[in-house]
């Protein structure tokens, strides 16, 4: 691109160069194999709802946690972490999403196990009396 049509000031010319560089970056992302036009971008973008939902569930009592569903989500995220690493081009956006989801689901499982242990201890104390 020619900068002959730069604004009158040197600052204006610098602004146009910066805009040109930013547009090239945006254009290269748009046309990349993992850009906005592909499922490599939109799949993980919508998949972020899973760890966000798990994060919101941390405020709920641990008795409401479905251990079966949480276990399934752990297996699902572990599987797709591997997929995101192996697929070409490597999908780091999807990998980050599933690492976050795996972390949140494991935290939920730990909350459930702690609640179960507390219930068992309370039950033993009541039976001992």
Helices and strands as residue ranges (DSSP letters): H 10-30, H 39-57, G 62-64, H 67-86, H 92-128
